[in-house]
Amino acid sequence: MKQFKQILVKLTLALALVVPIAVQANSHQAQAASVTTKRNKVVKMAKKQVGKRYVYGATGPNAFDCSGLTSYVYSHAIGKYISRTTYSQVYQGKTVKVSTASLKKG
């Protein structure tokens, strides 16, 4: 169970890098700061869910399945809607063309 929870957090962290976040700012620095802030909010919200039960089809707040967790976290952390199921989530966002070992938050 602990390993599953760690996988859920890693999945959410990876999605924080993949799912696009709309940013409207005048300068490049302001855009970068805004994106980093939103990513940090997503990560913080995901970490708050550690320890909650896995239940197939659950969407929170007391239990989750994988895609239920990601859709809940994005919605509650930054008000970003991502679809409910894994099958539709894989078509959202951008493809990351680097090894997972080299991914970093932000």
trRosetta pair geometry for C-beta under 8 A, 3 or more apart (Angstrom, degrees):
i j d omega theta_ij theta_ji phi_ij phi_ji
1 4 5.6 -50 -152 31 35 114
1 5 6.6 35 151 -19 65 102
1 54 7.6 -156 -140 8 85 114
2 5 5.7 -53 -152 35 34 112
2 6 6.5 35 150 -19 65 104
3 6 5.7 -53 -150 36 34 112
3 7 6.5 37 150 -22 65 104
4 7 5.6 -54 -152 34 33 113
4 8 6.5 36 150 -21 65 102
4 54 5.9 -56 143 -38 142 147
5 8 5.6 -49 -150 32 35 114
5 9 6.7 33 152 -17 64 102
5 50 5.4 89 175 -145 120 77
5 51 6.8 56 -134 -52 151 32
6 9 5.8 -52 -150 36 34 110
6 10 6.3 33 151 -17 66 107
7 10 5.6 -56 -146 40 32 111
7 11 6.2 37 153 -24 66 104
8 11 5.6 -51 -147 33 30 114
8 12 6.5 28 155 -16 63 105
8 46 7.7 -170 135 -171 85 102
8 49 7.4 -99 130 105 131 118
8 50 7.8 166 80 -98 115 67
8 54 7.8 -159 -57 -87 139 106
8 64 7.3 108 -149 95 145 128
8 66 6.4 -143 -112 -116 87 69
8 69 5.5 3 -166 92 115 174
9 12 5.8 -56 -150 38 32 109
9 13 6.3 34 151 -20 65 106
9 46 5.7 128 -131 144 67 113
9 47 6.5 56 -130 -92 119 61
9 50 6.1 6 -65 -80 123 106
10 13 5.5 -52 -145 36 33 113
10 14 6.3 35 154 -20 65 104
11 14 5.7 -54 -150 35 30 111
11 15 6.4 29 152 -17 64 106
11 66 6.3 -30 110 -158 170 102
11 69 7.6 86 85 86 121 127
11 70 6.8 -87 128 -67 106 115
12 15 5.5 -52 -147 37 34 112
12 16 6.6 45 149 -29 63 98
12 42 6.9 -165 166 156 98 96
12 43 7.3 144 122 -110 105 50
12 46 3.8 164 118 -122 154 146
12 69 6.4 -89 -68 132 118 110
12 70 5.8 -169 -102 -99 79 77
12 73 5.6 33 -142 46 129 170
13 16 5.5 -46 -155 22 34 117
13 17 7.3 26 149 -11 60 100
13 43 6.0 49 -105 -111 80 97
13 46 6.9 -153 -53 84 66 161
13 103 7.9 125 129 128 101 125
13 105 6.2 -68 -160 -87 103 97
14 17 5.9 -61 -164 36 39 107
14 18 6.2 19 148 -10 72 117
14 96 8.0 -125 -170 19 90 152
14 100 7.2 -23 -110 -137 125 103
14 103 6.5 17 -114 154 78 166
15 18 5.4 -67 -135 47 39 104
15 19 5.1 23 176 -13 83 110
15 42 7.6 -129 96 167 92 140
15 70 5.4 86 1 -140 175 123
15 74 7.6 -88 133 -59 128 118
15 82 7.8 -43 -177 -53 131 179
15 89 7.9 -35 -119 176 127 125
15 93 7.4 -119 -150 -77 72 159
16 19 7.2 -33 -105 37 19 97
16 39 4.7 101 174 -148 112 86
16 42 4.5 165 -106 95 109 138
16 43 5.8 -2 -70 -57 166 84
16 46 7.8 -102 -47 -14 121 143
16 105 6.6 7 97 -135 135 80
17 39 7.5 52 -74 -132 53 129
17 96 6.3 36 123 -81 113 145
17 103 5.8 -138 7 -160 173 114
17 104 8.0 118 -93 71 136 38
17 105 7.3 -122 -62 -118 103 38
18 93 4.3 50 144 168 86 146
18 94 6.1 -154 -163 58 63 66
18 95 7.8 14 -143 -110 105 17
18 96 5.6 -90 -95 -29 93 112
19 74 6.7 -51 106 -105 163 142
19 80 7.2 126 138 135 129 143
19 82 5.9 -54 -134 -87 144 138
19 92 6.2 17 -122 125 88 108
19 93 4.3 -79 -100 -89 44 117
20 92 8.0 -125 19 165 88 83
20 93 5.7 172 -14 -125 74 56
20 94 6.0 87 -60 -20 96 100
21 35 5.7 142 75 -128 129 79
21 38 5.0 148 -164 105 155 152
21 39 7.4 -122 -18 -57 156 77
21 78 7.0 -30 -132 140 116 160
21 80 6.7 -76 -116 -85 78 152
23 31 4.8 104 133 -146 139 84
23 34 4.9 135 -138 95 113 130
23 35 5.6 -52 -66 -62 145 88
23 38 7.9 -136 -83 -1 99 142
25 30 3.8 -155 170 112 138 113
25 31 4.5 -167 55 -68 122 67
25 34 5.6 179 -38 -9 139 143
26 30 6.2 44 51 41 66 147
27 30 4.5 95 60 7 87 102
27 31 6.9 -147 97 -6 47 85
28 31 5.6 -54 -151 35 33 114
28 32 6.3 33 153 -19 67 105
29 32 5.7 -53 -145 37 32 110
29 33 6.2 30 155 -18 65 107
30 33 5.8 -54 -145 38 31 111
30 34 6.2 32 155 -21 64 108
31 34 5.8 -57 -148 36 29 111
31 35 6.3 27 156 -18 65 106
32 35 5.9 -54 -147 36 30 110
32 36 6.3 29 155 -17 64 109
33 36 5.8 -56 -146 39 30 111
33 37 6.2 34 154 -22 64 107
34 37 5.7 -53 -147 34 30 113
34 38 6.5 27 155 -16 63 106
35 38 5.9 -57 -150 38 30 109
35 39 6.3 30 153 -18 65 107
35 106 7.7 118 117 -150 91 66
36 39 5.7 -54 -145 37 31 111
36 40 6.3 33 155 -20 65 106
36 106 4.8 30 -124 -137 90 107
37 40 5.8 -56 -149 36 29 111
37 41 6.5 31 152 -21 63 104
38 41 5.6 -51 -151 32 34 113
38 42 6.6 36 151 -20 65 102
38 77 7.7 108 -168 132 66 104
38 78 4.9 54 -151 -109 97 145
39 42 5.6 -52 -152 33 35 113
39 43 6.4 33 152 -17 67 105
39 105 6.3 156 147 -178 124 83
39 106 5.4 167 86 -88 149 57
40 43 5.7 -53 -146 38 34 111
40 44 6.1 36 154 -21 66 107
40 105 7.7 86 -86 162 64 122
40 106 7.3 20 -55 -77 84 103
41 44 5.7 -53 -144 37 30 112
41 45 6.3 28 157 -17 64 107
41 77 4.4 146 137 178 95 101
41 78 5.5 119 92 -62 134 93
42 45 6.0 -58 -149 38 27 108
42 46 6.3 28 153 -20 64 108
42 73 5.9 78 -157 148 74 109
42 74 6.4 8 -120 -96 109 62
42 77 4.7 136 -92 110 49 161
42 78 6.3 -34 -63 -12 88 118
43 46 5.7 -55 -148 36 31 112
43 47 6.4 30 155 -20 65 106
43 105 6.1 22 -73 -139 151 134
44 47 5.9 -56 -150 35 29 111
44 48 6.8 35 150 -25 62 103
44 77 7.1 141 64 -128 85 118
45 48 5.6 -51 -156 27 35 116
45 49 7.2 34 149 -22 62 102
45 73 4.8 147 109 -150 116 82
45 76 5.8 160 -152 93 143 101
45 77 3.8 -121 -7 -77 149 111
46 49 5.9 -59 -163 27 38 112
46 50 7.9 58 142 -40 62 84
46 69 7.3 72 -131 164 85 106
46 73 4.9 24 -75 -129 77 148
46 77 7.9 -21 -29 -55 72 145
47 50 5.8 -21 -165 -10 48 115
49 52 5.2 -61 -175 18 71 126
49 60 7.4 -66 -121 -109 122 118
49 64 6.5 17 -177 -6 133 146
49 69 6.1 145 137 -143 162 105
49 72 7.6 110 -90 96 145 128
49 73 6.9 -85 -17 -79 141 105
52 60 7.6 31 147 -117 161 78
52 61 7.9 -106 -127 158 155 52
52 62 6.3 -175 -151 175 114 35
52 63 5.8 -166 161 -100 100 39
52 64 6.1 68 105 5 123 97
53 58 7.6 41 97 49 89 172
53 62 7.2 10 34 142 101 75
53 63 4.2 -30 75 -114 94 102
53 64 7.8 151 86 26 51 57
54 58 7.6 172 -172 39 35 129
54 63 6.9 125 -138 -168 4 92
54 64 6.7 -45 -115 78 52 63
54 65 6.4 74 -164 -107 79 52
55 58 3.8 73 74 -29 100 133
55 63 4.0 37 9 147 118 136
55 64 7.2 110 38 49 75 14
55 65 6.5 -90 83 -55 45 81
56 65 5.3 54 -131 -86 33 132
57 65 5.8 60 -9 -14 19 137
57 68 7.1 86 163 -53 21 138
58 62 7.8 -89 -172 78 131 68
58 63 4.1 -55 180 109 163 92
58 64 5.1 -133 101 -108 103 16
58 65 5.4 130 43 -20 73 77
58 68 5.3 166 96 103 51 170
59 64 6.8 49 -127 -121 16 71
59 65 7.8 -28 -67 27 51 82
59 68 3.9 -127 -99 -150 53 109
59 71 6.7 -39 -144 77 102 116
59 72 5.8 156 177 -61 70 111
59 84 7.1 -39 -102 -144 127 104
60 63 7.1 -162 -97 65 34 33
60 64 5.3 13 -63 -79 78 95
60 68 6.3 174 -17 153 81 102
60 69 7.2 114 -54 -101 110 49
60 72 4.1 88 2 -120 146 157
61 72 7.1 157 -97 -163 63 139
64 68 4.5 -169 -155 95 77 108
64 69 4.0 80 165 -67 148 86
64 72 6.5 -108 -109 17 121 144
65 68 4.6 84 46 12 71 115
65 69 7.1 -134 87 -14 31 88
66 69 6.0 -60 -160 27 25 110
66 70 7.0 12 154 -10 62 104
66 86 6.3 28 93 -71 117 119
67 70 5.7 -51 -146 38 40 108
67 71 6.2 34 158 -14 70 106
67 83 8.0 -30 -178 107 121 73
67 84 6.2 83 135 156 116 45
67 85 5.2 60 127 -148 166 26
67 86 4.4 -128 -61 -51 127 69
67 89 5.7 -164 -131 -13 109 141
68 71 6.1 -57 -143 41 28 105
68 72 6.0 30 157 -20 64 112
68 84 7.1 16 -92 -165 61 80
69 72 5.8 -60 -146 38 26 111
69 73 6.1 24 160 -20 65 110
70 73 5.9 -54 -142 36 29 110
70 74 6.4 22 163 -12 64 108
70 82 6.4 -56 132 83 99 138
70 89 6.5 67 92 -133 144 155
71 74 6.3 -57 -145 40 28 106
71 75 6.1 27 159 -18 63 114
71 81 7.7 14 -155 -160 90 54
71 82 5.3 -135 -107 76 72 85
71 83 6.9 -85 -97 103 123 25
71 84 5.3 -10 -54 -110 169 48
71 89 7.6 -119 -61 -83 94 123
72 75 5.9 -65 -149 40 25 110
72 76 6.0 2 166 -1 66 116
73 76 6.4 -69 -139 47 22 96
73 77 5.5 11 170 -13 65 121
74 77 6.2 -58 -125 42 21 104
74 78 6.3 -46 -165 47 59 95
74 80 4.5 -73 170 77 102 97
74 81 7.3 138 114 -110 115 9
74 82 5.0 55 60 4 159 111
75 79 6.7 25 -163 -125 45 26
75 80 6.8 -115 -82 66 38 47
75 81 6.3 44 -95 -96 91 54
75 82 7.8 -123 -47 24 82 73
77 80 7.8 -27 72 24 85 96
82 89 5.9 53 159 -118 113 95
82 92 5.7 173 -144 96 96 165
83 88 3.8 -73 117 109 155 124
83 89 5.5 -150 66 -68 95 65
83 92 6.4 171 10 -31 103 137
84 88 7.2 43 51 51 58 127
85 88 5.1 80 65 17 88 95
85 89 6.7 -150 97 -11 41 92
86 89 5.4 -57 -137 37 32 114
86 90 6.6 39 164 -31 65 98
87 90 6.7 -48 -158 17 23 109
88 91 6.1 -59 -166 34 47 108
88 92 7.2 43 143 -22 71 105
89 92 5.6 -59 -154 30 45 112
89 93 8.0 22 176 1 70 116
96 103 7.0 36 159 -97 154 113
98 102 5.1 -91 158 74 119 119
98 103 6.7 146 92 -68 116 72
99 102 5.0 82 66 8 87 100
99 103 7.8 -128 101 -24 51 80
100 103 5.6 -30 -158 -3 47 120
